[in-house]
Amino acid sequence: MFGAQPNPAVWVPLVTGGLALLLVLSGAPWRLARNLVTIVHEGGHALIAVLAGRRLEGIKLHSDTSGVTVSRGRPTGPGMVLTSLGGYPAPAVLGLGFAALLVADRITVLLAVAAVLLLGVLVMVRNAYGVLSVVLTAAGLAAVALVASPQVQAWFVYFITWFLLFGGIRPVFELQHKRRRGLARDSDADQLARLTGVPAALWVLMLAVIALGCLFVGGAWLLEPALQS
């Protein structure tokens, strides 16, 4: 499991990156695929809440690709700030971590990490749609891990990694678009503004910088073999 897998063809990162970008820029396909981003987003809130010493109550995922993570603890302070901050960067940060594993040729480890993370989210989901969404995602992951050939696995994990890197950016811009229309008064950025006194727009900017930074670094890692060939 912890051994290195053979490098895929140099054009695999290029093709999968292009496909992932098209998916993120699409309409209806993006709205369906965005469920994965929501799972990771809420998982980010949950993980940081636990690490910050808060009591995690549960996660709910909804069919409109929104979600909510409930934790108990002090309503203010660093723990609450970090918990509120943990959602939007999570997809891009996870994509960066996956890119690091791909650079090290650890495809099997990547699949195992993804399975553990999905299991961690599943045990905390508290609504039927959320359970269905996570179970279907886990089933697809299991099919690739247990049945697919190494070549198919490589295509899959490169695509998912690119999707997380690109998919971590679009929700930030969607958030700001909703804020301009007055439709996101309880967004993570607005909660952070109330907790810290820092304007929500600056928090949105920070979230965008984190997502773009992860894309730049992770993308450079993924494309390095193709650029060197």
Secondary structure, DSSP 8 states (H G I E B T S, - for coil): --S------THHHHHHHHHHHHHHH-SHHHHHHHHHHHHHHHHHHHHHHHHTT-EEEEEEE-TTS-EEEEEES-SSSHHHHHHHHTSTTHHHHHHHHHHHHHHTT-HHHHHHHHHHHHHHHHTTB-SHHHHHHHHHHHHHHHHHHHTS-HHHHHHHHHHHHHHHHHHTTHHHHHHHHHHHTT--TTSHHHHHHHHH-S-HHHHHHHHHHHHHHHHHHHHHHHHHHHHH-
